[in-house]
Amino acid sequence: MSDSITIIDEDKVIDVVLIAGRILLESGAETYRVEDTMNRIAASFGLDDTYSFVTSTAIIFSLNNRTNTRLIRIRERTTDLEKIALTNSLSRKIANKELDIDEAKTELIHLHHASLQFSSISKFFAAAIACGFFLFMFGGVMQDFIFAIIAGAGAFLTFDFVQRFIQIKFFSEFISATVVITLAVGATKLGWAQDANIITIAGVMPLVPGILITNAIRDLMAGELLAGMSRGVEAALTAFAIGAGVALVLLIF
């Protein structure tokens, strides 16, 4: 690669950088990781004077004062550690000059559109079985095992169903929590289960924002105060939705 880069090359670099940043942010990566990867990719193509600003919902990037600033809005976020790992691997290949700019763009576009998530059925059974074993971790008894599985399965199905019609996570989590506590209290009152509290705690574990809390702390420690606080607020809203759903049913019963 020559020392001088044309405007067309700069546009391609911006495309590659933004695709990589979008994949990372949509897959649940920390903000500082997204910015660092974007800057490293740009530097690998000979452009060191770059500016990037990443929040939980947007990416702003500019190569220098001669190029237009580009903005990408992030509307959907999930947790996909495999995509994060593959994007980091592509970033290292770019840094080692193993990929040219066209190859890098093609690989990243393919990765962005790839569906690497487990199937809904696999996630359903994983959530249900995990909740059953969470019960034992919290000191539950064998008698409640099957009800923890049913509560976890109910929470997963409810969240998935409600999210399709109401694109607001708070309400999906709130309704899922009410389903869990209703199943737990109902089974206990009928004498089928022993401890509704432990069944409820085990059943809501798939809803708990563990990765969000971890990323919020890591962003804060890395100095990304805005992103850290926004992720922290998002995690707090999720915790409030779960708590409010449980409290509502307990007040009724």
N, C-alpha and C positions, 0 to 999 in steps of 0.2 A: 504493500500500500504506500502510495506517495505521501509526502508530508503535507501537500495541499489537498484540500477536500472541496469538491464542487458543491453547489447548492443542492443538486439532486442527491448527492451522497448524504448530505446533512439531513434531508427529508427522510431518507431511508433509515438513517441512524435514529432519528426521532421515532419513526414507526417501530423499530425493533425495541427501543428502550421502553416505549409506552406499552407495547404488548406484554413485555416481560413484567413490567410493574403491575399491569392489570391482572395478570395471572396470579402473581404473588398476593396482591391485596384481596382479590376475590376468593383466594384459597385460605385466607386467615393468617397470612404472615404478619410479623410485626412491622410497624411503620419504618423504623430505622433500617430494617433489612431491605425493604422495598427501595428506599432512597439510595442505600449503599450499592445495591445491585444495579440500579439504573445508572448511577454515576460511573461504576466500574465498566459497564458495557460501553458507555459513551467514550470513556478514556481508552478502552481497548481499540476503538476505531480512530484514535488520534485526536479526540476532542476532550480536553481537560477542563475547559472553562464552562462548566454546565451548572444549571440551577434547577433544583427539584424541590417540590413541596408536596407532601403526601399527608392526607388525613384519612379517616376511616371511610369517607364517602367520595373522595376526589383525588385526582393526581394532576398536578400542574408541573410542566417541564419545559425548559428552554435551553438550547445549546449555548447561545451567546446573544449579544445585543443586536445581531444582524438577522436572527430568525424570529419568526412569530412564536409566541408562547402558546403551547397546546394544553388543553384541558380535557380530562376524561372523567366522567361521572360514574361512580361505582354504586350500583343500586342493589346488587345481590352479593351477599358474603356467606361463605360456608367454611367448613374445615376440610381441607384436602392436602394432607401432608405429602402425599406422593407427588402432586403437581408442584409443590414448593421445592421438593428435592430435585425433581427433573429440571425445573427452571434454574436452580442453582448449578446443576450439572452443565446445562447449556451455557450459563454465564462463564463457568470456568473454561469450557471449550473455546468460547469467544476470546477470553483473556489469553489463552495459550495459542491463539491464531489457528486453531483447528477448523474453524468455520469462517467463511467469508460472510459479508453482510446479507447477500441474497439467501444463502443457505440458512443463516441464523433466523432470518425473517420467516422462511418457509417452515422451519422446525417449530418456532414459537407459535405461529398461526395454527399449525396442526395440534400442538399441545393445548392451545387455548380452546379449541373446539372438541378436543377429546373428552370422553366421559369415562373417568377413571374411578368413579364412585362405585361402591358395592350396590347390588340390586336392592330394591325396597324390601323384598322378602328376606334377604340376608340381614339387612339392618333391623328389620322387625324381630327376627328370632334372636339376634345378638343383643338387642335392647332388653327383650323379655328375660333371657337367660341371665344376663348381667344383673338385672334387678333382683332375681332370685338369689344370687350369691352375695349381692350387697346386703341382703337381709341378714345373712350369717355374720357379715363383717360388722354390722351394727348390733350384734347380740341377739338376733331373732332365733326362733325355735323352728324345728322341722315342720311343725303343723302349719306354719304361716308361709312356707316356701312357695307353694303353688299360688297363693293369693298375691304374693309379691310379683311373681311372674305375670299373672293376669293384670295386675295394676300397671306394671311396666309396659306390657303389650297395649293396654288401653290408652296409656299416655302417648305412646308412639303413634298409634293409629289416629287418635284424636288430633294431635298436633299436625300430622300430615294432611288429614282431611280438612281441618279448619283453615290451614295455611293456603289451601288451594282456592278458597273462596274469600277469605279475609286476609289481605296482604299486610297484616299488622302483627308482628311477632308477639306483642304484649298480649293480645286477646287469645292467640293460639295457645300460649303458655298458661294463661289464666284458666282457660277452659280445660286444658289437659290436667292441670293440678286439681280442679274440681272433680274430674273423673276419677283420679287416683284416690283422693280422700273419700269419695262416695263409695267406691268399691271396698276400701279398707274398713270404713265404719260399718257398712252394710254387712260384710262378712263377720265382723266382730259381734255385732248386735244379734245376728242369727246364731251365734255360738260356733260358727265354723272356724273362725280364726281367733287368736289369743291376744295379739297386741297390734292395734290399729296404727299406733304412732310409728312403730318400726316399719310396718308395711308401707305406710305413706312415705317415710323417708327413703326407703329403698326404691319405691315406685317413681319418685320424682327425680332420681339421680340422672337419667338421660336428659333431663331439661336443665340441669345445673350448668351455669356458664363457666366451667373450669378453665377452658382455653382462653376465653375472653379475659378473665381475671388475670391469668398468667401473662398474657400479652400486654394488658394494661400496665402491670407492674414493670415489665421489661421495658416498655416504651418510656415510662416515667423515669426509670433508672438510666436510660440512654439519653435523657434530656428532651425527649419528644413530649412536651407537657400537654399540648393541645390534643394530640392523638391518644395519649395515655388517659387523660381525663374523659374524653369522649367514649373510649372503650370501657372505662370504669363506670360511667353513667349507664351505658348500655347493659353492662353486667348487673348493675344495681336494679335497673328496671326489670330485668328477667327475674331476679331474686324476689322483687316486690310482687310481680305477677304470680309467682308460685305461692308465695306466702298469702297473698290476698285470696287466691282460689281456695287454699286449704282453710283459711279463717272463715270464709263465707259459709262453707259447708258445715264447719264445726258450730257456727252460730245458729244455723238452721236446725241441726240435730242436737 
